[in-house]
């Protein structure tokens, strides 16, 4: 199979790269070389000399994708690209707020500020829910966070006040007040506040537009309403906008992505050029044939039929098992057989709809001594020791950060009780001055008595030491060796303290250079997707959502039962089945050479044996591309039957 990263562009790719006549939509099927097209487009604009690198803005959804795009452009251009903006939407918003800090301060927002990640926001919302005495359903912090986020995403760009239901109003107002009091912004703020400034301040809008000659957007099917409005404002009448995406891979509607935006692109940008990239460079013919046949059942999509110049390859193997033990035994046996045929463990992946399914496959792999890893199972930034150290850093530069204070006031132990911590938080929240002067004041006049006073003094001295370290590396070393954190790890985790210390040092690998406050703000934008999963020859276990953007020679798609996949909540939800079918399509197109799909008649899940029908997606597979391994025959059921090019029937 030809490698799209090498050699000449195909005709459709070349068309997308060379178009200069205004807005353009590139419908890029799975494995069709969209990243290469984006990088080649940027290189073309730079080499042509019509657009300076510092006037190109390329937006992605992960820092990893941004780095890959920048590296590819460098390899194509070989010139100085200093000033070129390749970043996530949120990273762009953060830098916008840095450029316009005076406007942010004028609106009553804190400057300088820290960024609260989702974990920080969840803790804040949980505390607010408890204060308001909300009932069990309402006080679920994740649910309330989603309510707040959806309300913000749907508001008019001119207004910063969301249309939020009355029963959530008190919680929302307390949440906003708490952010301001702690000199913090959340992820939503990084989009909605810049959008409001651009929509209401003509001078700011013109100044920002003057910085941009071309805008390029990756994964356009995943943008939400606020990001769409941002692009409309920044692109203006010039129309120098290129978006790349695939409606068939829109799988994030549950977190605000609006697929209708890519479907109506030509209405929003009249005269737009549309190019379809339908040649796949990843999967074999049988895998693509099966994936095309399944996604064709969605009504809301742009017609596109992926094809490949590669061989047809192995047919998709469909396993209909009696129970999950039979399913896992088949998968582990097949993994060992494939290793015997020359595949490596690391070239194989087991993909599931929900994390709860991973237990059975982990157990089977362990019993058969097959090495594996859970990909993105626990976020790097969610690990206890990493959150502790980042909280210590954040509190040093922002003494009003009560979330961080709650976490690390007694880490390492300082003899501070809950009342003492509350007193510290109150003192810091009402004090005025820069961080160093606040910590000096607490060091010289610590509140409380006895152990509490000594604990406050110890904390203040530690925070001053972190600030005076100057750099991230110096600050982390100070925390480890001068604040006693490594000794704390030794005593708390005697069997794994070294690994936890290494995790802390890994912060230096992922945190951007610069002063502590700036580096922390940038680092808050990273997710577990940005962290290297490490080397090693191990089978990969991950959700289908987490697999988007990845590929493996061998893929096992498991749990194909109604209520598991498609998920029970999606079955009656408007548009839910179509999004689940797109997720199925994404999962299928992760496979390069071999694809397995399995469902069971009985599965142990959530402590009970579930007997569910096989997934409708199995019935949508075409006979021409599929081999059926029907283990139900042992209990007298019928096998599949059907004609060429038709769905299977029972």
C-alpha positions in Angstrom: 0.0 0.0 0.0 1.3 3.4 -0.9 2.3 5.6 2.0 0.5 9.0 1.8 3.3 10.6 3.7 5.7 9.9 0.8 5.7 10.8 -2.8 3.4 13.1 -4.8 0.0 14.2 -3.8 -2.9 12.4 -5.4 -5.2 14.6 -7.7 -7.7 15.4 -5.0 -5.1 16.2 -2.4 -3.3 18.5 -4.9 -6.6 20.2 -5.6 -7.1 20.9 -1.9 -3.6 22.2 -1.5 -3.5 24.5 -4.5 -6.9 26.1 -4.1 -6.6 29.8 -3.2 -10.0 31.2 -4.3 -11.7 31.6 -1.0 -13.3 29.3 1.6 -12.9 25.6 1.1 -14.2 22.4 2.7 -12.1 19.2 2.4 -14.1 16.1 3.2 -11.4 13.7 4.3 -12.3 10.1 4.8 -10.6 7.9 7.3 -7.0 7.2 6.4 -7.1 9.6 3.4 -4.0 11.7 4.4 -5.8 14.8 5.8 -2.8 15.7 8.1 -0.5 15.6 5.1 -2.9 17.8 3.1 -3.1 20.4 5.9 0.7 20.4 6.2 1.2 20.6 2.5 -1.3 23.5 2.3 0.6 25.5 4.8 3.9 24.7 3.1 2.4 25.8 -0.2 1.3 29.1 1.2 4.7 29.8 2.7 6.7 28.7 -0.3 4.5 30.7 -2.6 5.4 33.7 -0.5 1.9 35.1 -0.5 1.4 34.6 3.3 4.0 35.1 5.9 4.3 32.2 8.4 3.3 34.4 11.3 0.0 35.2 9.6 -1.1 31.5 9.3 -3.4 30.2 12.0 -3.9 26.4 12.1 -6.3 25.0 14.7 -6.6 21.4 16.0 -8.2 19.6 18.9 -5.1 18.2 20.6 -1.6 19.5 21.3 -0.3 16.2 19.9 -2.0 16.9 16.5 -0.6 20.4 16.5 2.9 19.2 17.1 2.7 16.7 14.3 1.4 19.2 11.9 4.2 21.7 12.7 6.8 19.0 12.4 5.5 18.0 8.9 5.5 21.6 7.8 9.1 22.0 8.9 10.0 18.9 6.9 8.3 20.3 3.8 9.5 23.9 4.0 12.8 23.7 5.8 12.6 27.4 6.6 12.1 29.6 9.7 8.5 29.3 10.7 8.8 31.4 13.8 5.5 33.1 14.7 3.3 30.6 12.9 0.3 29.7 15.1 -0.4 26.0 15.2 -2.4 25.2 18.3 -5.6 23.9 19.8 -8.6 26.2 20.0 -8.1 26.5 23.8 -4.4 27.3 23.5 -5.2 30.0 21.0 -7.8 31.4 23.4 -5.2 31.4 26.2 -2.7 33.4 24.1 -5.5 35.8 23.0 -6.2 36.5 26.6 -2.5 37.1 27.3 -2.4 39.6 24.4 -5.5 41.3 25.7 -5.0 41.1 29.4 -6.0 44.8 29.9 -9.4 44.1 28.4 -9.8 41.0 30.6 -9.0 43.1 33.7 -11.4 45.7 32.6 -14.2 43.1 32.4 -13.6 42.2 36.1 -11.7 39.0 35.5 -8.6 38.2 37.5 -5.2 39.0 36.0 -2.9 37.0 36.3 -5.0 33.9 36.4 -4.7 30.1 36.6 -6.6 27.6 34.5 -8.7 25.1 36.4 -8.8 21.7 34.6 -11.8 19.5 34.6 -10.8 17.8 37.9 -10.5 21.1 39.7 -13.8 22.3 38.3 -15.5 19.0 39.4 -14.3 19.5 42.9 -15.5 23.1 43.0 -18.9 22.1 41.6 -19.2 19.2 44.1 -18.6 21.6 47.0 -21.1 24.1 45.7 -23.7 21.3 45.2 -23.2 20.3 48.8 -23.6 23.9 50.0 -26.9 24.2 48.1 -28.2 20.9 49.4 -29.1 19.7 45.9 -30.7 16.2 45.6 -28.8 13.1 44.7 -29.3 13.5 40.9 -28.7 17.2 40.8 -25.6 17.1 43.0 -23.7 14.8 40.7 -20.8 17.0 39.9 -20.1 15.7 36.4 -23.8 16.3 35.5 -23.9 19.8 36.8 -20.6 20.6 35.1 -22.2 19.5 31.8 -25.3 21.6 32.5 -23.0 24.7 33.0 -20.8 23.9 30.0 -23.8 23.3 27.6 -25.5 26.5 28.8 -22.3 28.5 28.1 -21.8 26.9 24.7 -25.3 27.8 23.5 -25.2 31.5 24.5 -25.1 34.4 22.1 -21.5 35.5 21.5 -22.4 39.1 22.5 -23.5 37.9 25.9 -21.5 36.3 28.6 -24.6 35.4 30.5 -25.9 31.9 29.5 -29.5 31.0 29.3 -29.4 28.5 32.2 -32.4 26.8 33.8 -33.7 28.6 37.0 -33.0 25.5 39.2 -29.3 25.7 38.3 -29.0 29.5 38.5 -27.7 29.6 42.1 -25.1 26.9 41.4 -23.9 28.7 38.3 -23.6 32.1 40.0 -21.7 30.5 42.9 -19.4 28.7 40.5 -18.6 31.9 38.6 -18.0 33.8 41.8 -15.7 31.1 43.1 -13.6 31.2 39.9 -13.2 34.9 40.1 -12.4 34.8 43.9 -9.7 32.2 43.2 -8.3 34.1 40.2 -9.1 31.2 37.9 -10.6 30.6 34.5 -11.9 27.3 33.2 -11.6 25.7 29.7 -15.0 27.2 28.5 -13.7 30.7 29.4 -10.8 30.3 27.0 -13.3 30.3 24.1 -16.3 32.3 25.3 -14.4 35.3 26.7 -12.3 35.9 23.5 -15.4 35.3 21.5 -17.3 38.0 23.5 -14.4 40.4 23.1 -14.3 39.9 19.3 -18.1 40.2 19.0 -18.4 43.4 21.0 -15.1 45.3 20.4 -14.5 46.3 16.8 -11.0 47.5 17.4 -10.0 44.2 19.0 -11.6 42.3 16.1 -9.8 44.3 13.4 -6.5 44.0 15.3 -6.8 40.2 15.5 -7.9 39.9 11.9 -4.8 41.8 10.8 -2.7 39.1 12.4 -4.2 36.4 10.2 -3.8 35.8 6.5 -5.1 32.2 6.4 -7.0 30.0 8.8 -6.9 26.2 8.6 -9.0 23.9 10.8 -8.6 20.2 11.4 -11.4 17.9 12.5 -14.1 20.4 11.6 -16.8 17.9 12.3 -15.9 18.3 16.0 -16.3 22.1 16.4 -19.1 23.4 18.6 -21.2 26.5 18.2 -18.8 28.8 20.0 -15.8 27.7 18.0 -17.8 28.1 14.8 -18.7 31.7 15.8 -15.0 32.4 16.5 -14.0 31.2 13.0 -16.7 33.3 11.4 -15.5 36.4 13.2 -11.8 35.8 12.5 -12.1 34.8 8.9 -14.3 37.9 8.1 -15.0 38.7 4.5 -11.7 37.6 3.2 -12.8 33.9 3.3 -9.3 32.6 3.5 -10.4 29.6 5.4 -9.8 25.9 4.9 -11.6 23.3 7.0 -10.9 19.6 6.9 -13.2 17.0 8.4 -15.4 14.0 7.9 -19.1 13.9 9.1 -18.8 10.1 9.2 -16.3 10.4 12.0 -18.3 12.9 14.2 -18.5 11.0 17.5 -18.4 13.8 20.1 -22.0 15.2 20.0 -22.3 14.3 23.7 -19.7 16.9 24.5 -21.1 19.7 22.3 -19.7 19.0 18.8 -22.3 20.1 16.2 -22.0 17.9 13.0 -24.6 20.1 11.2 -21.9 22.8 10.9 -19.8 20.7 8.5 -22.9 19.6 6.6 -24.0 23.2 6.0 -20.6 24.7 5.3 -21.5 25.8 1.8 -24.6 27.7 3.2 -22.4 29.5 5.7 -19.6 30.2 3.3 -21.2 30.7 -0.2 -19.0 29.8 -3.1 -16.9 27.5 -1.0 -14.8 24.9 -2.8 -15.5 21.3 -1.8 -13.0 18.5 -2.3 -13.5 14.9 -1.4 -10.6 12.8 -0.3 -11.9 9.2 -0.6 -8.7 7.2 -1.3 -7.8 5.4 1.8 -4.1 4.6 2.5 -4.7 2.6 5.7 -7.0 -0.3 5.4 -7.5 -3.3 3.1 -10.4 -3.6 0.7 -12.5 -5.9 2.8 -12.2 -3.7 5.9 -13.2 -0.6 3.9 -16.0 -2.5 2.1 -17.5 -3.5 5.4 -17.1 0.0 7.0 -18.7 1.7 3.9 -21.7 -0.7 4.0 -22.4 0.0 7.7 -22.1 3.8 7.5 -24.3 3.9 4.5 -27.2 3.3 6.9 -26.9 6.8 8.3 -29.3 9.3 6.7 -27.4 12.5 7.9 -24.2 12.4 6.0 -22.4 13.5 2.9 -22.1 10.7 0.3 -18.6 9.3 0.2 -17.3 5.8 -0.6 -13.8 5.1 0.6 -11.6 3.0 -1.7 -8.1 1.7 -1.7 -5.5 0.7 -4.3 -4.4 -2.0 -1.9 -5.3 -5.7 -2.0 -8.7 -6.9 -0.6 -6.9 -8.7 2.3 -8.5 -10.9 5.0 -12.2 -10.8 5.4 -13.7 -9.2 8.6 -14.0 -12.0 11.1 -17.3 -11.9 13.0 -17.6 -14.0 16.1 -21.0 -14.8 17.5 -20.2 -16.4 20.9 -22.4 -17.9 23.6 -20.8 -16.0 26.5 -18.0 -13.6 27.3 -15.7 -16.4 28.4 -15.9 -17.9 25.0 -15.3 -14.5 23.5 -12.2 -13.7 25.6 -10.8 -17.3 25.0 -11.1 -16.8 21.3 -9.4 -13.3 21.4 -6.4 -14.5 23.5 -6.0 -17.6 21.3 -6.1 -15.5 18.2 -3.6 -13.0 19.6 -1.2 -15.9 20.3 -1.7 -17.3 16.8 -1.1 -13.9 15.2 2.1 -13.5 17.2 3.2 -16.9 15.9 2.5 -15.6 12.4 4.9 -12.7 13.0 2.8 -9.9 14.5 3.9 -8.1 17.6 1.6 -7.7 20.6 1.9 -3.9 20.3 0.4 -4.1 16.8 -2.9 -5.3 18.2 -5.7 -3.4 19.9 -8.9 -4.4 21.7 -11.5 -1.6 21.4 -14.7 -1.5 23.5 -17.6 0.9 23.9 -17.3 1.4 27.6 -14.4 1.1 30.1 -16.4 -1.3 32.3 -15.9 -4.0 29.6 -12.1 -4.0 29.9 -12.1 -6.2 33.0 -12.9 -9.4 31.3 -10.2 -8.9 28.6 -7.6 -7.9 31.1 -8.3 -11.0 33.2 -8.0 -13.3 30.1 -4.8 -11.6 29.0 -3.3 -12.0 32.5 -4.3 -15.6 32.8 -2.5 -16.3 29.5 0.6 -14.2 30.3 -0.1 -11.8 27.4 1.4 -8.3 28.1 -1.0 -5.5 27.7 -1.6 -1.8 28.6 -4.7 0.3 29.2 -4.3 3.2 26.8 -5.4 6.5 28.4 -6.9 4.6 31.4 -5.7 7.1 34.0 -4.7 10.5 32.8 -1.1 11.5 33.5 -2.4 14.7 35.1 -4.9 12.8 37.3 -2.2 10.8 39.0 -2.1 11.7 42.7 1.6 12.7 42.9 1.4 14.7 39.7 -1.7 16.6 40.9 0.0 17.2 44.2 3.0 18.8 42.7 1.0 20.9 40.2 -1.2 22.1 43.0 1.9 23.2 45.0 3.1 25.1 42.0 -0.3 26.7 41.4 -0.7 27.7 45.0 2.7 29.4 45.0 1.9 31.6 42.0 -1.8 32.1 43.0 -2.3 32.1 46.8 -6.1 32.6 46.3 -6.4 29.2 44.7 -8.5 27.5 47.4 -8.8 24.2 45.4 -5.1 23.7 45.4 -4.8 24.8 49.0 -7.4 22.2 50.1 -5.4 19.5 48.3 -1.9 20.2 49.5 -2.2 22.2 52.8 -1.1 19.0 54.6 1.0 17.4 51.8 3.5 16.7 53.2 1.9 16.7 56.7 2.1 20.1 58.5 -0.4 19.7 61.3 -3.2 21.8 59.7 -6.7 20.7 60.4 -9.8 21.6 58.4 -10.5 24.7 60.5 -6.9 25.9 60.1 -7.1 25.4 56.3 -10.4 27.4 56.1 -8.7 30.2 58.1 -5.7 30.2 55.8 -8.1 30.3 52.7 -10.0 33.2 54.2 -6.8 35.2 55.0 -5.4 34.7 51.5 -8.7 35.4 49.7 -9.1 38.8 51.4 -5.4 39.9 51.2 -4.1 42.2 48.5 -0.7 42.2 46.8 1.4 40.0 44.5 2.0 36.3 45.4 5.5 36.9 47.0 4.3 39.7 49.2 1.3 37.6 50.4 3.4 34.6 51.3 6.0 36.9 53.0 3.2 38.4 55.1 2.0 34.9 56.1 5.5 33.8 56.9 6.0 36.8 59.1 2.6 36.8 60.7 1.2 33.2 60.4 -2.5 32.9 61.6 -3.6 30.5 64.3 -1.8 29.0 67.3 0.4 26.1 68.1 0.6 23.4 65.4 -1.7 25.4 63.1 0.6 28.5 63.3 3.7 26.3 62.7 1.9 24.7 59.7 1.0 28.0 58.2 4.6 29.2 58.6 6.0 26.0 57.0 3.6 26.3 54.0 4.5 30.0 53.5 8.2 29.2 53.5 7.7 26.4 51.1 5.7 28.6 48.7 8.3 31.3 48.8 11.0 28.8 48.0 9.0 27.6 45.0 8.6 31.2 43.7 12.2 32.0 44.1 13.3 28.9 42.2 12.2 30.8 39.1 12.0 27.9 36.6 9.7 24.9 36.5 12.7 22.6 36.9 14.0 24.5 39.9 10.6 24.6 41.5 9.9 20.9 41.1 13.4 20.0 42.5 12.7 22.4 45.5 9.3 20.6 46.1 10.9 17.2 46.0 14.0 17.8 48.1 13.5 20.9 50.1 9.8 20.7 50.9 10.1 17.0 51.8 7.8 15.6 49.1 10.1 12.8 48.1 10.4 11.7 51.8 6.6 11.9 52.0 6.4 9.5 49.0 8.9 7.1 50.6 6.8 6.9 53.7 3.4 6.7 52.1 4.3 4.4 49.1 7.3 2.4 50.1 6.8 -0.1 47.2 6.3 2.4 44.5 7.8 5.7 45.6 10.5 5.6 42.9 7.9 5.3 40.1 5.9 8.1 41.6 9.0 10.3 41.7 9.7 9.5 38.1 6.2 10.6 37.2 6.9 13.9 38.9 10.1 14.3 36.9 8.1 13.5 33.8 6.3 16.8 34.3 9.4 18.4 33.0 9.0 16.5 29.7 5.5 17.7 29.1 5.3 21.2 30.6 6.3 24.0 28.3 9.3 26.2 29.1 8.9 29.6 30.7 8.1 31.1 34.0 6.1 29.0 36.5 2.7 30.9 36.0 2.9 30.8 32.2 4.0 27.2 32.0 1.2 26.1 34.4 -1.4 27.9 32.3 -0.2 26.1 29.1 0.1 22.8 30.8 -3.5 22.9 32.0 -4.5 22.6 28.3 -2.9 19.2 28.0 -4.9 16.0 28.4 -4.0 12.3 28.8 -4.0 12.2 25.0 -0.9 14.3 24.9 1.2 12.0 27.1 3.3 9.3 25.5 1.9 5.9 26.3 5.4 4.5 26.6 7.2 1.9 24.6 6.9 -1.9 25.0 5.4 -4.7 23.1 2.0 -4.9 24.7 -1.6 -5.4 23.5 -3.5 -2.1 23.6 -6.8 -1.9 25.4 -8.9 1.3 24.9 -12.3 2.7 24.2 -13.4 3.4 20.6 -13.6 7.1 21.5 -10.0 7.1 22.6 -8.9 5.2 19.5 -9.9 8.1 17.1 -6.8 9.2 15.3 -5.0 6.0 16.0 -4.4 2.9 13.8 -3.3 -0.7 14.3 -2.5 -3.6 12.0 -5.0 -5.8 14.0 -8.1 -4.6 15.7 -10.7 -6.5 17.9 -14.0 -4.7 18.2 -15.8 -6.3 21.2 -19.2 -6.1 23.0 -21.5 -5.9 19.9 -24.8 -6.3 21.8 -27.8 -4.0 21.9 -27.6 -1.9 25.0 -23.8 -2.3 25.1 -23.0 -1.1 21.6 -25.1 0.8 20.6 -25.2 2.0 24.2 -28.5 1.8 26.1 -28.8 5.6 26.4 -28.3 6.2 22.7 -31.1 3.9 21.5 -34.0 6.3 22.3 -32.0 9.5 22.0 -32.6 11.6 18.9 -29.6 11.1 16.6 -28.1 8.6 19.1 -28.0 5.6 16.9 -26.4 7.5 14.0 -23.7 8.7 16.3 -23.1 5.2 17.6 -23.0 3.9 14.0 -20.3 6.6 13.3 -18.4 5.4 16.3 -18.6 1.8 14.9 -17.3 3.2 11.6 -14.4 4.9 13.4 -13.6 1.7 15.2 -13.6 -0.4 12.0 -11.4 2.0 10.1 -8.7 1.9 12.8 -7.7 -1.5 11.4 -5.1 -1.8 8.7 -4.9 -5.5 8.0 -7.2 -7.6 10.2 -10.5 -6.7 11.8 -12.4 -8.9 14.3 -15.9 -8.1 15.5 -17.5 -10.0 18.4 -20.8 -10.2 20.2 -22.1 -12.6 22.9 -25.4 -14.1 24.0 -24.6 -13.7 27.7 -22.2 -11.3 29.4 -21.3 -10.7 33.0 -21.5 -7.0 33.4 -22.1 -4.8 36.5 -22.3 -7.9 38.6 -25.1 -9.5 36.7 -25.4 -11.8 33.7 -26.9 -9.8 30.8 -28.7 -11.6 28.0 -28.9 -9.1 25.1 -29.6 -9.4 21.4 -26.6 -9.0 19.0 -25.9 -5.5 17.9 -27.8 -4.2 14.9 -24.4 -3.2 13.5 -23.6 -6.9 13.0 -26.7 -7.3 10.8 -25.6 -4.4 8.7 -22.3 -6.0 7.6 -22.1 -7.2 4.0 -21.6 -10.9 3.3 -19.0 -10.3 0.6 -16.5 -8.8 3.1 -17.2 -11.0 6.2 -16.5 -14.5 7.6 -18.9 -15.5 10.3 -17.8 -17.7 13.2 -21.1 -18.8 14.7 -20.6 -20.6 18.0 -24.4 -20.5 18.7 -24.8 -23.6 16.5 -23.8 -25.6 19.5 -27.2 -24.6 21.1 -29.2 -25.2 18.0 -29.5 -21.7 16.5 -29.4 -20.9 12.8 -26.4 -19.5 11.1 -26.3 -16.5 8.9 -27.6 -16.6 5.4 -27.9 -14.0 2.7 -27.1 -13.0 -0.8 -24.2 -11.1 -2.3 -24.1 -7.4 -1.4 -27.1 -7.7 0.9 -27.4 -7.6 4.6 -27.3 -10.8 6.6 -30.6 -12.3 7.5 -31.5 -14.8 10.2 
